[in-house]
Amino acid sequence: MPEITGIGANVFDTLVKVPFFPEEDTKICVEAVRTSGGGPVGTALAAAAKLGASAAVIAVLSTDPGGTFLRNDLAKYGVDTSLAEFRDGESFSATVLLNSASGSRTCLLNRGTLPKLTLTEAHLAAIRSSRVFMADGNELDAAVQAGQEARAAGVHVLYDAGGLYPGVERLLPYADILIPSAEFAHGFTKKEMLEDAARDLFARFSPAVVAVTDGANGGILFDGKELRTYPAFPVQVADSNGAGDVFHGAFAFALTRGWDFYRCAVFSSAVSALKCTKIGARAAVPTLDEVRIFLQERGWGIEGW
């Protein structure tokens, strides 16, 4: 059985690198165009697998060209797709503009036409036997059911709270590893200070830890006792798309190795930074040895390699 299971978005991405963000109703020559697998949980699972964990996706994927690409792409990075269901319909897809001048990324989403995921006993058995279950707020009904099963079985539930999707408060009580973006933390709690937002989320939902991600500012960890900051690692950005997804996959991998939360956060920040130096949410994920060298060169040692 896989160490990490996940339910969430799996997206067929078309990455378009442009020298600057174009004005409306103009033409511009692009620098590069690539296709890539994307989506928070899909990319997180690929990152965790590339780092060395066993991972499986639980999903409905399309039989269209985008879905076929996603199936093959997940398999390429070592993610087990045997628990995925393949149905006729239009894949979830995105066109992503990568701005060379600013390092920003702008996503144009098409959610497709696939039916909702319905969990089977095989899905639930895999979740109960894993060490980490991951969700991102997509496929919410299935994610809530899976979160309940995982917590009852003593499995970590890592929630990538990146978007303020309707109904996510149903999933939050089951997340013991709650990793919200700064945008989510501010928006959900209405707190101006990120530290206050982290404390508020912890007080409301009682996870083991709240780990807020704040881009180039690093982030904040709060376990109910101690509030700590963890660093971001400055790099030359080629493609920031998927950086947060990769952070979550690295965190899940680190949890399977038994590291403490601070060590998990520093490691994940380094993995995310290295990913940004190359194009492709999944192709750019570094190897474990590359992360080790990157951290050691910057004076960080991660115990328990």
N, C-alpha and C positions, 0 to 999 in steps of 0.2 A: 504494500500500500504506500502511496506517496506521503512524504513528510509534510508537504504543503498542498492544500486544495484551494480553489478559488472560484467565486461566482461574481460576474460583473461584465463590464463592457469589453468586447473584442471588436476592433475597428480596423477596416481596410483604409490605410492612410496613403494619400498621394502628397508627397512633400515637394514643395516648389520653393527653391531658394532664389530670392530676389535681392538686388543690390541695395534697394531701399523700398519702403512701403509706397505703393503707387497711389496717385490721386485717382479719384473716381472719374470714369469715362475717359481714361487714357490707355496707351499701350506701353508695355515695358518688356525688354528682353530678359529672360530669366537666366540664372547662372547654372541651375541644375534641377532635374526632376527625378524623383525616385519614388518607388512604391515600398510600403513598409507595413508590417503589422503594428497595430496600436491599441489604445484603450487601457485604462488604469490597471485592471486586474490581469488582462492578457499580457501586458508588457511586464508587470511585476512578476508574474509567474515565469516568464522567459528570463528575466534578470536573475531570479533566484536559482533557476535551473542552470544558467550559464555559470553562476558562482559555485555550483556544486551540490545543490539540494535536489531531491526528487520532487517533482511538482506535477499536478494534474489540473486541467481545466474542466469545469462543469458548466455546460453552455448549450445553447441552440445556435448552430452556425448554418449558413446558407450553402446550398449546392451550386450557387452562381459562381462566376470567376473570382469575385472577392472572397467568398467563403472558402473556396478551394485554396486560394492563396493563404488565407489565415490558417487553415488546417495544416498545410505544408510548412508554413512559417513557424508555427508553434512547435511542430515536430522537429524542425531543424535546430531549434534551441533546446531540445530535450524535454519539452512539456508533453505529458501524456494526454492524448485527445480521445482515449477510448471511452470516457464518460460523457463525451459531447454527443448531441443529437444533431443530425443533418437534415434540414428541411428545405423545401422550395420557398423562395422569397428573396427579397432584396436585402443584401448585407448592410449593416451599419457601416457607414463610410465617412471619411473626412478629407477635405483638401486643406493642407496646412501651409501657410505662407511663412517662410523663414527669412527674416529681415537681416541681411548681412551688416547693415549699418548700425543697428541697435542691439542685435542679438535676440530680438523678440520673436514670438511666434503667434500667429493668428489662425484660428481653426474655424472652418466652415463645415458644419455637421449635417449629415443626412442619416436619421436613425433607422431607415430601412423599414421592412414590412414583416419581419419574422415574428412568430408567436412567442408568448412568454414561456420561460423555462418552468417545467413542472418536475419536482424532485421525485426520484425513484428510491427504492430501498438500497440499490447499488450505490447511488449518490450519497445517501445518508451514511452508509457503512464506511465509505471512503473518508467522509468528513470526520466521523467519530474516531477513526483509526489514525488520522493525521496528527501532526504536532501543531500546525498552524492552519487556520481557515481564514481566507482573505475575502473581503467584500469592498465594493466601492460605491454603493448606493444605487447601482443599476440592477435590474432583475430583483427588485426590492422584496417582493413576496417570498421568492425562493431564498433570498439572502437572510431574511428574518428567520424563516424556518430552519435554515442551516445554522445560523448563529445560536438558536436555542439548543439544537442538537449538540453543537460543538461545546458550548459552555457546560451542558449537563454531563458531557463526557470528559471534561477537564482539558479540552483543547483550547489553545490561544485563539481568540477571535481578533484579527487585525482589521480595523476599519479605516480605509483610506477615505477620509472625509474631506474631499476636495471641492465638491459642489453642493450647493444648498438645494438638493432635490426635494420635491414634496414627499412628506412621509418619513424622512430619514430618522425622525425621533423614535420611530418604531424599532430601528436597528441599534441605535446608540446604547441602550441598556445592556446589550449582549457583547459589546466591544470591551475587552479587557486591555487591548492595546489600541488606544484611540489616537490616530495620527491625523489631525485636522490641518488644513492649510491655514495660514493667517487670515485669508479672506473668509473662510468658513468660520473660524473661531470668533472673529469680530462680528460677522453677520448673524451668527446663531445666538451669541450671548448678548450682543449690543454693548459690549464692553470696549472702551477706547484703548485701554492698555492691554497688550497681549498677555502679560503676566496674570492680570485679573481674569481674562477670558479663559486661560488654562485652568485657573483655580475654580472658576465657575463650572466649567465642563466636568471637572473632577467631582465637585460637590454634587452635581445633578445626577451623574451616571455611574460613579464609583468604579472606574476602570482600575487596572493595576498601574497604569501610567497614561498621562496625556503628553504626547510629543508633537508640539506645534512646529510646522515647517514654515520658514519665512524667507525663502529664496536666498539672495545674496547676504542676508543678515544671519544666516544659520537658523537657529531655532531654540525652543524652550522645552525642557522636560519637567514635569511635575508629577510626583508619586504620592501626593498627600502629605508628605513630610518636608521634602527638600525641593526647591525650585532651582534648576541649573540651566545654563545656556550651553549650547554646543555650536561649534564653528561651521561656517561655510568655507570652502576652499576656492580662492580665486583662480580662474583658468581663462584661457582664450576660448570664447564660446563660438562654436560652429553651428550648433543646433540644440536649443534648450527644450524642444518638444519631447515630452516623455520623461523629463528629469525627475519630476515628482513620483511618477509611476515606478521608476527604477529605484528611487529611495525606498519606497515601500517594499519592493521585492528584496532589496538588500537587507532591510530590517527583518523581514520574515526569515531569510536565510540565517541571519545572525542569531535569531531566537532559537533556531533548530540546533545551533552550536552551544547554547546555554550561556551566552554572554549576558552581562548585566545591561540595563537599558541605556546607560550613558555610552558604553562601548558600542552597542548596537547603533546608536544615533551618529556617533563620530564615523564609524565605518560606513554607514549608509550615505552620509554626507560626502564622503570621499568617492564612493562609487558613483553617486549622482554627478559630482563635478567632472569626473573622468568621462562619463557618458557624454557630457556637453561639448567635449573637445572634438567630437566626430559627428557625422550626420547619420541619423537612424536611431529610433528609440530603442531598438533591440540590438541591431548590429553593433552599436557603439558601446554596449555594456562591456566593461573591462573584465579580465580574468581575475581570479583571486590573487594570483601572484602580482599582477599589475597594481592592484589596490595596495597590497602589502608594501611594495616598493614606493608607491606614491606617498603613503603615510610615513614610512620611515625617513624618506627624504625631507619631510616637513617636521620631523621631530616627534612623530606620534608612533607609539608601539601598541599594538593590539594583542593582548595576552590570549592564549588559548587557540593559536592558529591550528 
